[in-house]
């Protein structure tokens, strides 16, 4: 039942919160909902908040991902893409087991049969989990394997706020504010 609730929430967020290239990973969920737009990370934060509000325990896994992962999405802006990006990847406690957001719609071995996420076009990681495997650990041994993009596993944190307190956001405040002004309304 909790999984169904999270899947329904994921679908609702995908339908109601427009994906954009925002940079503030600690933006309050209330602000994302008010603006009706958010980055992949900000939309995942909304899903985490829904889970907590419904009594579903959650945590995030911190990953340090290579900036090259985003080069296909920003081919003309490669020089501006950071060399590494701190990524908060949510997990939910469902039926006594931690389930990554990658497996809300099914296990990775089943989802890997779909076309892989390419990070090109309008689909974000948030959207991709609904149709394909997003495999940060290399367990699928398929085109869905993104483990080669992971520079470091930062471990598990009780919340995304705890992760970003410990490791900071990808961009420093002045760069993040400037980038948000330029990119924050641009559709993904």
C-alpha positions as CSV (number, residue, x, y, z in Angstrom):
1,X,0.0,0.0,0.0
2,X,2.8,2.5,0.8
3,X,4.5,1.7,-2.5
4,X,1.2,2.5,-4.3
5,X,0.9,5.7,-2.5
6,X,4.5,6.7,-3.5
7,X,3.9,5.8,-7.1
8,X,0.7,7.8,-7.2
9,X,2.5,10.7,-5.6
10,X,5.4,10.4,-8.1
11,X,2.9,10.5,-11.0
12,X,1.1,13.5,-9.5
13,X,4.4,15.4,-9.0
14,X,5.4,14.6,-12.5
15,X,2.1,16.0,-13.8
16,X,2.0,19.1,-11.7
17,X,5.6,20.2,-11.1
18,X,7.2,21.3,-14.3
19,X,10.8,20.1,-14.7
20,X,13.4,22.9,-14.9
21,X,17.1,23.4,-14.5
22,X,17.1,24.8,-10.9
23,X,20.3,24.6,-8.8
24,X,19.2,25.0,-5.2
25,X,19.1,21.5,-3.8
26,X,17.9,22.8,-0.4
27,X,14.9,24.8,-1.7
28,X,12.0,24.2,0.6
29,X,9.3,21.8,-0.8
30,X,6.7,24.5,-0.1
31,X,8.5,26.8,-2.5
32,X,8.8,24.1,-5.2
33,X,5.0,23.5,-4.9
34,X,4.2,27.2,-5.0
35,X,6.3,27.7,-8.1
36,X,4.9,24.6,-9.7
37,X,8.4,23.9,-11.1
38,X,11.5,22.3,-9.8
39,X,14.7,20.4,-10.7
40,X,15.0,16.7,-10.6
41,X,16.4,17.0,-7.1
42,X,13.7,19.4,-6.0
43,X,10.9,17.1,-7.3
44,X,12.5,14.2,-5.5
45,X,12.4,16.3,-2.3
46,X,8.7,16.7,-2.8
47,X,8.3,12.9,-3.1
48,X,10.3,12.4,0.1
49,X,8.1,15.0,1.9
50,X,5.0,13.1,0.8
51,X,6.4,9.9,2.1
52,X,7.3,11.5,5.5
53,X,3.9,13.2,5.7
54,X,2.3,9.7,5.2
55,X,4.5,8.1,7.9
56,X,6.8,6.3,5.4
57,X,10.4,6.4,6.7
58,X,13.0,7.7,4.3
59,X,16.6,8.4,3.9
60,X,18.9,9.5,1.1
61,X,22.1,8.1,-0.3
62,X,24.6,10.6,-1.3
63,X,26.4,10.1,-4.5
64,X,29.2,12.2,-6.1
65,X,28.4,11.9,-9.8
66,X,30.7,13.0,-12.6
67,X,29.8,16.2,-14.4
68,X,30.3,14.3,-17.7
69,X,27.0,12.6,-16.9
70,X,25.3,15.9,-17.7
71,X,27.3,16.7,-20.9
72,X,24.7,15.2,-23.2
73,X,22.0,17.4,-21.7
74,X,24.2,20.6,-22.0
75,X,26.3,20.1,-25.1
76,X,27.0,23.8,-25.6
77,X,27.5,24.5,-21.9
78,X,30.0,21.7,-21.1
79,X,32.6,24.2,-19.8
80,X,30.1,25.4,-17.2
81,X,29.1,22.0,-15.9
82,X,30.8,21.2,-12.6
83,X,33.3,18.4,-12.6
84,X,31.3,16.6,-9.9
85,X,27.7,16.9,-8.7
86,X,26.4,15.9,-5.2
87,X,23.2,13.8,-5.8
88,X,20.7,12.9,-3.1
89,X,19.0,9.6,-4.1
90,X,16.0,8.8,-1.9
91,X,15.1,5.5,-0.4
92,X,11.9,4.5,1.4
93,X,11.3,1.9,4.1
94,X,8.6,-0.4,2.5
95,X,7.6,-3.6,4.2
96,X,10.7,-3.6,6.4
97,X,13.2,-3.1,3.5
98,X,14.9,0.0,2.1
99,X,13.7,0.5,-1.4
100,X,15.5,3.0,-3.7
101,X,13.4,5.4,-5.7
102,X,14.8,3.6,-8.7
103,X,12.7,0.6,-7.7
104,X,9.4,2.2,-6.9
105,X,7.9,1.0,-10.2
106,X,9.6,-2.5,-10.1
107,X,12.9,-4.2,-9.5
108,X,15.9,-3.1,-11.6
109,X,16.2,-6.4,-13.4
110,X,12.7,-6.0,-14.8
111,X,13.0,-2.3,-15.6
112,X,16.4,-2.8,-17.4
113,X,14.5,-4.3,-20.3
114,X,13.3,-0.8,-21.2
115,X,15.2,1.8,-23.2
116,X,17.9,3.3,-21.0
117,X,18.0,6.8,-19.6
118,X,20.2,8.9,-21.8
119,X,20.1,12.3,-20.1
120,X,19.2,13.9,-23.5
121,X,15.9,15.7,-24.1
122,X,13.2,16.5,-21.6
123,X,13.3,13.3,-19.5
124,X,15.0,13.8,-16.1
125,X,16.1,11.1,-13.6
126,X,12.9,11.9,-11.7
127,X,10.8,11.0,-14.8
128,X,13.0,8.0,-15.9
129,X,12.4,5.9,-12.7
130,X,8.8,5.5,-13.9
131,X,9.9,3.6,-17.0
132,X,13.4,2.3,-16.8
133,X,16.2,1.1,-14.5
134,X,18.3,3.9,-13.0
135,X,21.2,1.8,-11.7
136,X,23.9,3.6,-9.8
137,X,25.5,0.3,-8.5
138,X,26.0,-1.6,-11.7
139,X,23.7,-4.5,-10.7
140,X,21.9,-4.6,-14.0
141,X,25.0,-5.0,-16.2
142,X,23.0,-3.3,-19.0
143,X,22.7,-0.1,-20.8
144,X,20.9,1.2,-17.6
145,X,24.1,0.9,-15.6
146,X,25.2,4.4,-14.5
147,X,27.8,3.2,-12.0
148,X,30.6,4.4,-14.2
149,X,29.4,8.0,-13.6
150,X,29.7,7.6,-9.8
151,X,32.9,9.1,-8.4
152,X,32.1,8.3,-4.8
153,X,29.4,6.9,-2.6
154,X,29.0,9.4,0.3
155,X,26.8,7.1,2.3
156,X,23.4,7.3,3.8
157,X,21.8,10.3,5.5
158,X,18.6,10.7,7.4
159,X,17.6,13.5,5.0
160,X,18.8,15.5,2.0
161,X,19.4,18.4,4.4
162,X,21.8,16.3,6.4
163,X,23.6,15.3,3.2
164,X,24.0,18.8,2.0
165,X,25.0,20.0,5.4
166,X,27.8,17.4,5.4
167,X,29.0,17.7,1.8
168,X,27.6,21.1,0.6
169,X,25.7,21.7,-2.6
170,X,27.3,21.3,-6.0
171,X,27.7,25.1,-6.6
172,X,28.7,27.8,-4.1
173,X,26.0,30.3,-3.2
174,X,27.0,33.1,-5.7
175,X,27.3,30.6,-8.6
176,X,24.1,28.8,-7.6
177,X,22.1,32.1,-7.4
178,X,23.4,33.2,-10.8
179,X,22.7,29.8,-12.4
180,X,19.2,29.8,-10.9
181,X,18.4,33.2,-12.3
182,X,19.6,32.1,-15.8
183,X,18.4,28.4,-15.8
184,X,15.6,28.2,-13.1
185,X,12.7,28.8,-15.5
186,X,14.2,26.9,-18.4
187,X,12.3,23.6,-19.0
188,X,14.2,20.4,-18.8
